[in-house]
Amino acid sequence: MKSKTVIITGASSGIGKACAIAFAKRGCNIVISGRDKEKLELAADEIRKQGMQILAIQGDVSHEEDCRLLIEKTIEKFGGIDVLINNAGISMRALFADLNLDVIRKLMDVNFWGTVYCTKYALPYLLKNKGSLVGVSSIAGFNGLPGRSGYSASKFAMVGFLDSIRIENLKTGLHVLIASPGYTASNIRNAALMAEGNQQGRSPRDERHMMTAEKVAEEIVEAVRKRKRTIVLTTQGKLAVWMNKFFPSLADKLVYNEVAKEGDISLK
């Protein structure tokens, strides 16, 4: 991985920031993007302390022009792209019956279209280097989750998009990885959007025993290095995917009961 150039979106916190640090430790050139300039620079400073080159570019992946500039500035700085990690994402938490549809539009703009835009502009450079295209999806991209209809829809869309890109490029040398963490201790639940689009501001779950963002990042780095197709993380996540494949009706009930434990979504 030494001297490879890696772009990571949504890298000012959580899994994205942890990925930036993990790839930097392996000698990669790092490019990070995010909407919050202050948090982005703080993340960049952590990596600079390790003596690695890093470029921090403020931007919103839901805007196509920001994605184009992210790729252009990376090429100007490092001359190529070896890995693109589409990590930027937001979640939601509300029953569909209560949901303002603008919330789903926003999730699709960030989680799905952000992946599409960045991939479109990075693809020629990834093909040139036979690089890796990565999507940080979720167990919600395999199992529909109650109270997270827009989030599941956006992750299903991401998975279908990346699967298609993989098949289109079976003979080009492009590596496509879909990484699907289970419940991970990160900021995503705090920033999740509620029915009217306001942020939740807290996590409804006890995160003390969840997989850490740093562990997820290490798994992603190794999957890129070994050019794996898919990784599903956490025992609970692997079980959910397996159950959904072979016992879908039972999986529905188990997922329903698990989400109902959160209490403040009125599943009855």
C-alpha positions as CSV (number, residue, x, y, z in Angstrom):
1,M,0.0,0.0,0.0
2,K,3.0,2.3,0.4
3,S,2.7,5.5,-1.7
4,K,-0.8,4.6,-2.9
5,T,-3.2,7.6,-3.1
6,V,-6.4,7.0,-1.2
7,I,-9.5,9.3,-1.2
8,I,-12.0,9.0,1.6
9,T,-15.2,10.9,1.7
10,G,-17.0,11.7,5.0
11,A,-13.6,11.5,6.8
12,S,-13.9,14.2,9.5
13,S,-15.2,11.6,12.0
14,G,-16.2,8.0,12.6
15,I,-15.3,5.2,10.1
16,G,-14.0,7.7,7.5
17,K,-11.5,9.3,9.9
18,A,-10.4,5.9,11.2
19,C,-9.9,4.7,7.6
20,A,-7.7,7.8,6.8
21,I,-5.5,7.1,9.9
22,A,-5.3,3.3,9.0
23,F,-4.3,3.9,5.4
24,A,-1.8,6.6,6.5
25,K,-0.1,4.2,8.8
26,R,0.6,2.0,5.8
27,G,2.4,4.8,4.0
28,C,-0.5,6.0,1.7
29,N,-1.0,9.5,0.5
30,I,-4.4,10.5,1.9
31,V,-7.1,12.8,0.6
32,I,-10.1,13.4,2.9
33,S,-13.3,15.3,2.3
34,G,-16.2,16.4,4.5
35,R,-18.6,19.2,5.0
36,D,-17.4,20.5,8.4
37,K,-14.1,22.4,7.7
38,E,-13.0,22.6,11.3
39,K,-13.5,18.9,12.0
40,L,-11.8,18.0,8.7
41,E,-8.7,20.0,9.5
42,L,-8.5,18.4,13.0
43,A,-8.6,15.0,11.4
44,A,-5.9,16.1,8.9
45,D,-3.7,17.3,11.7
46,E,-3.8,13.9,13.3
47,I,-2.5,12.3,10.1
48,R,0.2,15.0,9.5
49,K,1.6,14.1,12.9
50,Q,2.4,10.7,11.5
51,G,4.5,12.3,8.8
52,M,2.3,11.4,5.9
53,Q,1.1,13.6,3.1
54,I,-2.6,14.6,3.3
55,L,-4.9,16.8,1.4
56,A,-8.1,18.0,3.1
57,I,-10.8,19.2,0.8
58,Q,-14.0,20.7,2.1
59,G,-17.1,19.6,0.1
60,D,-20.5,18.1,0.1
61,V,-20.8,14.8,-1.9
62,S,-24.4,15.5,-2.7
63,H,-23.2,18.3,-5.0
64,E,-21.8,17.0,-8.2
65,E,-19.4,19.9,-8.7
66,D,-17.8,19.3,-5.2
67,C,-17.2,15.7,-6.2
68,R,-15.6,16.8,-9.5
69,L,-13.3,19.2,-7.7
70,L,-12.3,16.6,-5.1
71,I,-11.0,14.4,-7.9
72,E,-9.4,17.2,-9.8
73,K,-7.5,18.5,-6.8
74,T,-6.4,15.0,-5.9
75,I,-4.9,14.6,-9.4
76,E,-3.2,18.0,-9.2
77,K,-1.6,17.1,-5.9
78,F,-0.7,13.4,-6.3
79,G,-1.1,12.6,-10.1
80,G,-3.3,9.6,-9.7
81,I,-5.9,7.7,-7.6
82,D,-5.4,4.1,-6.3
83,V,-8.3,3.8,-3.9
84,L,-11.7,5.7,-3.6
85,I,-13.6,5.0,-0.4
86,N,-17.2,6.2,-0.7
87,N,-17.9,6.5,3.0
88,A,-19.9,9.8,3.4
89,G,-23.3,9.0,4.6
90,I,-26.2,10.0,6.8
91,S,-28.9,7.9,8.5
92,M,-32.5,8.5,9.6
93,R,-34.9,7.3,12.2
94,A,-38.6,7.5,11.8
95,L,-41.5,5.4,10.6
96,F,-42.3,5.9,6.9
97,A,-45.9,6.9,7.7
98,D,-44.6,9.9,9.7
99,L,-41.7,10.8,7.4
100,N,-41.2,14.0,5.5
101,L,-40.2,12.8,2.0
102,D,-37.4,15.4,1.8
103,V,-35.5,13.3,4.4
104,I,-35.4,10.4,1.9
105,R,-34.3,12.7,-0.9
106,K,-31.5,14.0,1.3
107,L,-30.3,10.5,2.2
108,M,-30.4,9.4,-1.5
109,D,-28.4,12.6,-2.5
110,V,-25.7,11.9,0.0
111,N,-25.5,8.1,0.3
112,F,-26.3,7.1,-3.3
113,W,-25.7,10.1,-5.5
114,G,-22.5,11.0,-3.6
115,T,-21.2,7.6,-4.4
116,V,-22.2,7.9,-8.1
117,Y,-20.7,11.4,-8.5
118,C,-17.3,10.5,-6.9
119,T,-17.1,7.2,-8.8
120,K,-17.9,8.8,-12.1
121,Y,-15.0,11.4,-11.9
122,A,-12.5,9.0,-10.3
123,L,-13.2,6.0,-12.5
124,P,-10.7,6.9,-15.3
125,Y,-7.9,7.2,-12.8
126,L,-8.9,4.0,-10.9
127,L,-9.0,2.1,-14.2
128,K,-5.5,3.4,-15.2
129,N,-4.0,2.1,-11.9
130,K,-6.2,-1.0,-11.7
131,G,-7.2,0.5,-8.4
132,S,-9.9,-0.2,-5.8
133,L,-13.4,1.3,-5.7
134,V,-15.0,0.9,-2.2
135,G,-18.5,1.5,-0.9
136,V,-19.1,1.6,2.8
137,S,-22.6,0.3,2.9
138,S,-24.3,-1.3,5.9
139,I,-26.3,-4.4,7.0
140,A,-29.2,-2.1,6.1
141,G,-28.1,-2.6,2.5
142,F,-29.0,-6.3,2.8
143,N,-31.9,-6.2,5.2
144,G,-34.6,-3.6,5.2
145,L,-34.7,-2.0,8.7
146,P,-37.9,-0.6,10.3
147,G,-37.6,3.1,11.1
148,R,-34.8,3.4,8.5
149,S,-36.6,3.0,5.2
150,G,-34.7,5.8,3.5
151,Y,-31.3,4.6,4.8
152,S,-31.9,1.0,3.7
153,A,-33.1,2.2,0.3
154,S,-30.0,4.3,-0.2
155,K,-27.7,1.5,0.8
156,F,-29.5,-1.1,-1.3
157,A,-29.1,1.4,-4.2
158,M,-25.4,1.8,-3.5
159,V,-24.9,-2.0,-3.4
160,G,-26.7,-2.5,-6.7
161,F,-24.7,0.3,-8.3
162,L,-21.3,-1.0,-7.2
163,D,-22.2,-4.6,-8.2
164,S,-23.0,-3.3,-11.7
165,I,-19.7,-1.5,-11.9
166,R,-17.9,-4.6,-10.8
167,I,-19.5,-6.7,-13.5
168,E,-18.9,-4.1,-16.2
169,N,-15.2,-4.2,-15.3
170,L,-14.6,-7.9,-14.9
171,K,-11.8,-7.6,-17.5
172,T,-10.3,-4.2,-16.7
173,G,-8.6,-5.0,-13.4
174,L,-10.7,-2.7,-11.4
175,H,-11.3,-4.0,-7.8
176,V,-14.8,-3.2,-6.3
177,L,-15.4,-3.8,-2.6
178,I,-18.6,-3.5,-0.7
179,A,-18.0,-3.1,3.0
180,S,-21.0,-3.6,5.3
181,P,-20.5,-2.9,9.0
182,G,-23.1,-3.9,11.5
183,Y,-23.7,-1.6,14.5
184,T,-20.6,0.5,14.9
185,A,-19.7,3.1,17.6
186,S,-19.7,6.3,15.5
187,N,-21.4,9.6,15.2
188,I,-23.9,8.4,12.6
189,R,-26.8,7.8,15.0
190,N,-26.3,11.2,16.7
191,A,-26.6,12.9,13.3
192,A,-29.5,10.7,12.1
193,L,-32.4,12.7,10.7
194,M,-35.8,12.4,12.3
195,A,-39.3,12.6,10.7
196,E,-39.1,16.3,9.9
197,G,-35.4,16.4,9.0
198,N,-34.0,17.5,12.4
199,Q,-31.0,15.7,13.8
200,Q,-31.6,13.1,16.5
201,G,-28.7,14.4,18.6
202,R,-28.2,11.2,20.5
203,S,-27.8,7.5,20.1
204,P,-30.8,5.3,21.0
205,R,-28.5,2.3,21.6
206,D,-25.7,1.5,24.1
207,E,-22.6,1.8,22.0
208,R,-20.1,0.5,24.6
209,H,-20.0,-3.0,23.2
210,M,-20.3,-2.1,19.5
211,M,-17.4,-2.6,17.0
212,T,-15.2,0.4,17.0
213,A,-14.7,2.6,13.9
214,E,-11.0,1.8,14.2
215,K,-11.7,-2.0,13.9
216,V,-13.9,-1.4,10.9
217,A,-11.2,0.6,9.3
218,E,-8.6,-2.1,9.8
219,E,-11.0,-4.6,8.2
220,I,-11.5,-2.3,5.2
221,V,-7.7,-1.8,4.7
222,E,-7.1,-5.5,4.7
223,A,-10.0,-6.1,2.3
224,V,-8.6,-3.6,-0.1
225,R,-5.1,-5.1,0.2
226,K,-6.5,-8.6,-0.5
227,R,-8.9,-7.2,-3.1
228,K,-12.0,-8.9,-1.5
229,R,-15.4,-8.5,-3.1
230,T,-17.5,-8.1,0.0
231,I,-17.0,-8.0,3.8
232,V,-19.8,-8.2,6.4
233,L,-18.8,-7.1,9.8
234,T,-19.8,-8.1,13.4
235,T,-21.3,-11.5,14.3
236,Q,-24.7,-9.9,14.5
237,G,-24.4,-8.5,11.1
238,K,-23.2,-11.8,9.5
239,L,-26.1,-13.6,11.2
240,A,-28.6,-11.1,9.9
241,V,-27.5,-11.4,6.3
242,W,-27.4,-15.2,6.6
243,M,-30.9,-15.3,8.1
244,N,-32.3,-13.0,5.5
245,K,-31.0,-15.2,2.8
246,F,-32.2,-18.6,4.1
247,F,-35.0,-17.7,6.5
248,P,-36.4,-14.3,5.4
249,S,-39.7,-14.4,7.3
250,L,-37.9,-15.3,10.6
251,A,-35.3,-12.6,9.8
252,D,-38.1,-10.0,9.5
253,K,-39.4,-10.9,12.9
254,L,-35.9,-10.8,14.5
255,V,-35.1,-7.4,13.0
256,Y,-38.5,-6.0,14.1
257,N,-37.9,-7.2,17.7
258,E,-34.3,-5.8,17.7
259,V,-35.4,-2.3,16.6
260,A,-38.4,-2.3,18.8
261,K,-36.0,-2.5,21.8
262,E,-35.0,1.1,21.0
263,G,-38.3,2.2,22.5
264,D,-39.1,5.5,21.0
265,I,-40.1,4.2,17.5
266,S,-43.7,3.1,18.0
267,L,-43.5,-0.4,16.6
268,K,-46.3,-2.4,18.2
